[in-house]
Structure formats: C-alpha cells, structure tokens
C-alpha cells in the first residue's frame, strides 16, 4: 500500500527550504475549494472564539506552536478518521513583551484511508500570520490569520507581512539562482523540504491503517502489566529508545526516567531507588524502587473495566500543556481511563494510563507509559 501520488494530482506550490526564498504559485492556490474563503472565515472565527480556552495547548517552541496551529485549522469542522500532515517555513518573527508574531508559508494535507489505501483527501497551501503569547509554559496561539485563494494570497502578503520579507513569499522565479532551484525543488517542481516534513509525519501510516495492530499490541502490554510479566513487557519495548515513564499526564523529556528493555526485564528484582518525579502539591520527590512505583501506579488497575481510546486523550493534564506531542511527534497512543468511584471526592479519584508506540523497522514498539490522575 502506498500514498497515491504522495500529495495528490493537482499542481503544487513551490516553497523554499530554510526560509530564505519562497515562491507561491497562484494557479495552484486557485484550485482550492470554491467555498475556501467561507471555510477560512469559519476557521478564523473559531480561533478568535477559542483563543482564551485551555484546549489550545502551550508548546515548548514557536515552531511547534505553529505546527499545532496549522493542524488545528486543517482539522476544524472535519469528521471521520484522518491524519493531517503539514510543512511550514517561518520567514520572520517579532516579539513585543510576551506576544510573538510569526510570518510564515505553509502547506498541509489531510490523508484518510480508502479501502486500506492511504490517500490525500484534501490539500492546501497558504501564507499565515500566527500570534502567540509566551511565558514559562511555552508558546500558546491566540490568533491565526491565513490567506485565501488566488489573488487573496498576494493581497494578504502585501497587507500582513513586513515589507522587508514580502519578496520571500511572492511568486517570482527570478529570485532563485539556478543552483538553488536544484537544491530546493525536485524535477516536478515540488518543494522537497515541505514534502519531507509531511512524509515524516505520516510515515507510520504509509503501509496501511495500523489501528488494529496498535490495539492488539496495547492490550498485550496491559496483559503483561496485569500479570506482572516484565519479561514479556521487555519484548515489546523499543530496542533503541527504551521506555519513558511520566507522571500526572505530563511528559518531561529532560527528567522523566527512561529504561532500556534489559532493565525492565529485571524491574521487580531491582532494589535501587529512582526519582520518578515529584508528588503533586508538595513537590516532594517520588524516590522508590521500580516495583513500588509500579505497584502504586500501574499494577493496581483492572484494565478490563477501563474505558479505552485509540489515539485520543480521555483525560486531561492538570497543567497548561502535557508536552506529549512535543516528546512523541510521530507516535500513536492508547489510553485506559479508570473512572473515579469515591463519592466523598466527587469522582476525582479517577486515574488513567497511556501507552505510546513508535514505529521502528516496520514494527511497533512501546516507548512511553504515562500515568495520570487528578492534581490539586
């Protein structure tokens, strides 16, 4: 199974690698849906109406915030199961106090499955101005503006972009030395940089829908944990990356513990105390051996009674962002949600476990276990 024509059959825009030069092809942009401007206005209204809501997460970097915003706009109002891939180049950015404005060009594609064949269902390219607030939590999108079709693209650039960078986004092949064209564009005129970004994002899905395979593997992991079978669990752990353990639904790539499969295999006999993070509220270190940590957070679950989700979050992080997408950008997740049962706390004794899977040599492996629970 393969991606049909990779990104479809209509003419594609030429964009630059690295943000030095950009060429946008107007007749490509003009091929978008007749109702594109109407849809675009809906997207703009959506961003304006939700700019103060918590579900627009903080991201560690401006680049990741931009990527998330593009995918959010591409998916708005869509139904069914599909995957969004995007490529972008930030031409320039400016910051005033805690507000950052990024000027960029981008292309996205929505993919879906048709009889187990992965196809490009919808394509779009545009210029955009994305505004973020930035603080210790990272970057959070508060406004998203993008160009419409054909002439609107040029008008948007002229009205929204600083004059000093407009030439980078307007279509004029004369800006490109011949050797630069050969480096940036392939023989069909496609921008290789954007295409590589997209292909990396959808790589796990190219050989077909992995949903059934992931669900089967996830249930196998749950079964290993239920039986405290560390040898079995170690067999499905990523042979290079190992497995990362995260607390309270939040991933800290710099401090979360990562164990290789050989270490996990002997977990229950390992008496060394490790720091698994801090307790919510007090912040005191959770410093216990692996067996004690697993007994309190992983083994004490009845997986058969849990609510299950594939690539969907059933629980929320008690912070502005869980950084899961930053840590696992091309992964697939499953979640087991355990509903609270204590009426004295109004059901706030809920817990959940997420399993994160990565593709390696055409096989899926466990790379993350995220415990989550209510935090004060």
N, C-alpha and C positions, 0 to 999 in steps of 0.2 A: 504494500500500500504506500502511496506517496502523495505529497501535496500536488494537486493539479495545477500545472503552470505556475507553481510556487505562490504567486500573489495575483493570479487571475490573468485575463487576456487583454484587458484594456491597456492603453498606453500609460506608462508610469512616469512619474516626475523624476527629474534629475536633481539630486541633492548633493551637498558636499560632505566630505569626510573631515571631521575635526573642527568644523565651524569656521573655516577660512573663507570658502566661497560657497554660494548656493545658487542653483538655477531651478526655478519652478516653472513647469510647462503649463501654460494656461489652458490649452485644449484638453489636457488630462483632467485638470480641475473641473472643466466644464462638463465632463462626462458623469459627474456625480448625480445623485437622485434629483429629480425635478423639484422635490419638496425639501431639498437640502437646507435652504435658508430657513424654512419653517422649523425643521428639526433643530437647526443650530440655535434658533431663538429659544426653543424649549430647553436646550442644554444650558444656555446662558441663564435663563430664569431659574433653572434647577440649582446652578452653582450659587446664584445670588440668594436663593431662599434657604440653602443649606449651609451657608458659609459659617454659621455660628454653631453648627451641630457637631457633636463629638465623633460622628461616624466618619468624618473626613480626617484621617489619622495624621499625626506628625510623622515625618520621615527624617532619617539621620542626615541626609544631604539634599541639596537643592535638586540635583539630578534625579534622585529617587522620588522626590515630591512631584516633579514634573512628569515623570513616567507614570506614577499612580494617577495623576490628574487626567492624563491623556486616555488611559484605560477606562477611568471612571466615565468620562464623557462619551467614549466609544460604546460603552455598555448601557448607557442610560436609556431606559424605555424598552430594552430588548428582552425577549422571552426565549426560553428554551436553553439548551446546553450548548455553549460555545466558548471559544477561547479567544482572547484579544492579545495580539502582539503589536508592539509599537517600536518605532525607531525615531530618534529626535536628535537635533543638534542645537544647543543653546548658543546663540550668536553673541549675546552680551547679557549682562545683568547689572542692576544698580540697587544699592541699599541705602535707605534713609531710616535711621534708628532701627526699629525692629521690623521694618517692612522691606521685603526684597521683591523686585520685579525682574522677571526673566523674559527675554525676547528670543523666540525660537521658531524653527520649522520642524515639522513632524509628519510622519506617515503612520497610519495604523491599518491593521487588517483584522476583521473578525472571521474566525475559522469555525466550522462546525463539521459534523460527521454526516455523510450521506451514504447509507449502506456500508458503513465502516470505512469509507474513503474520506480522508481529511481534506476538505476543500476550503477555498477562500470564498466566503459568502458576501462580504462587504469590504470595500476598500475606500480609503480617504487620505488625502494629503492636505496640509494647511499650514498657515503661519499662525502663531499664537503669542499672546502676552499673558503670562501667568504670574499672579501676585501671591506672595506667601508672607505670613508672619513667622518670625524666627525667635526662638528662645532656647532655654536649656533642654527642652524636649525635642528640638529639631525644627523642621520646616513644615508648615501647615498651610495648604492652599485656601485662600479666602476669596479669590476672584479668578475667573477663567474666561478669556476672550479669544476667539479664533476667527479666521477669515471664512468667508463663504465661497461661492463658486466663481470661476472665471474672473471677470473684472473686479469683483469684490476683493479678490486676493491682492491685486495691485493697490487698490484704494486703501485696504487695511494696512498694508506695509507703509504707504506714504503717510497715513494718518497716525498710526500707532507706534511705529519704530523710530528710534532716534535717526536723524539724517545720516550720521556717520556710518551706520551699519546697513542702511537700506539696500545698497548695491549688492550686499551679500545674499539678499533674498529675492531680488528681482531677476527675471529671466533675461539673460544676456550672455550668450556663449562667448562673446569676445573677451570676457573677463578671464577666461580659462586658458592658460598656456597648454599646448598640445600634450606635454608630458604629464600635466596634472590630470587632464581628462583620462588618460590611460590608467592612471593610478586609482582614480576615484570611481570610474564607470566601467562596466563590462561592455562586451560587444553589442549588447542590445540597448545600451544606454541606461541601464538600471544602476542606481546608486548602491554599490556593494556594501557600504558601511551600514545603511539602514536595513538592507536585506539581511546582513549578518546578525544585527540586533534582533530582528524578528525571528529568524530561524533558530537562534539560540533559545528564545522564549518558548517556541512551540516544539522544540526537538523531542521532548518526552512523548508527544502525541503523534509523531510522524508515522509510526508503524501501526497506527490504529488506536482506538479508544482503550486506554489502559484501565478503565474503571473496574471491570470485573477482576482483573489481575491484582489491582491495589486492594480492593475489598477483601479478596481471598488472603492476601499477604497480611493485611491489617488484622483479620480475625485469627490468623496464625500467631501473630505477635501477642494478641490478647490471650490466646490459649496458653502460650509459653509462660506469660506472666501469671496467669491464673494457677498454673501448675508449678510455678517457681522453677521452671526449666531453663536455667541460664545457658546450658549447652545449646539447647535448641534456639534460644534467643540470639546467641552469638553467631549462629549460622546465617541469620538474615540481616546482620549489621554490616554497614558499608565497609568494605575491606580496606579502604584508604582513609576515609573521613572519620570512621568510628561513629559513635552516637553521642549527641549532646543532651544533657538533662537541664531543663529550665523550669523555673518556679513561677507561680501566680500568673500564668498565661503570657509571660514576657520573656523575650529572648535577649540575653546579654552575651554577645559573641566574644567579648573580651574576658569575661569572668565565669561564665557557665562552665561546668565540668564536662569534659569530653573524654570518653573512654574508648579504647580500641576493643575489637571483638575478643581478643585474647584475655583482656582484663575482665570483661563482662562474664566470661565463661567461669571465672573463679570468684565472682562477686560475693557469694554467700559465705565464703571462707576468708574473705578479706577483712581483717580487723582494723585496718588503718582508718583513721578519721579524716574525712574530707569536708571542705566547706562548700555546701550546696547552695549557698546564697544566704539571705537574711530573712528572719521572720517578719511578716507584715506587721506594721505598727511599731514594735520595739526596735526592729532592725538588727537584733542580736543574731550572730552567726549561727547557721544551722550546720553544726560540726558533728557529724556522726558517720559511722561505717556504712558502706553500701546497703547491707542487709537491713539496718534500722531505717534508713531512708526509704527503701522500697516497701518495707512493712507498713509504714505510715502513709505513703503516698501512691503506691502502685498496686501492691498485693491485696490491699483491703477493698477491692472492687468486685462487684458482681456484673461482669461485662454483659451477660445475657439480658440483664434488666435495663441496661443503659440505652438511651436514645442515641442513634448512630447517624453520622453525616459524612458524606464523601465530598471533600474539597469545599467544605462550608463550615464556618465557625458557628457553633451553637452557644458558646459562652463568650463573655467579654472580659477584656483585661481591665483591671482596676486603675490603669494609668491611661495617659492620652494616646499612647501607641504601644503595641506589643512587639514591634520590630521584627515580627515573624517573616514578613515579606522581604525585609532587608537581609535577613540571615539566610533565608531559603527562597531565592527569587524564582527558581525554575523547578520547585518541588511540588509534590502533591501531598495533601494532608487528609487524615481522617480524624474524627473526634467522637469520643464516647462521653456522653453527658449523663451525670447521675443527679437526678432531681433531689432537692432537699426534702427531708422527712420530719424535721423537728419543728413542731408548731410554735414552740416557745421563741424561736428566732425567725419565724415567718418564712421558712424555707431557705434561709440564707446559708444553710449548711450544705448547699449544692457543691459538687466537685466535677471536674472533667479531666480527661486525658486526651491529648492529641499525639498522634504518631505522624512523623514527617518522613517522606520517602523520596529518594533521589534515584535517577537512572544512571547506571554505570555498566558499560559493556553490554548494553541491551538487556540488562536485568535490573529490577527494582530492589533497593535496599533501604533499611531503616537508618535514618541519620539524626532523628530527634525525637525526644519524648518530653512533652510539655505538660506539666501538672498545672491545674488552675483551680482556684476556689475564691470565695468571696473575701475581699480585703476591706478593712475599715478605712 
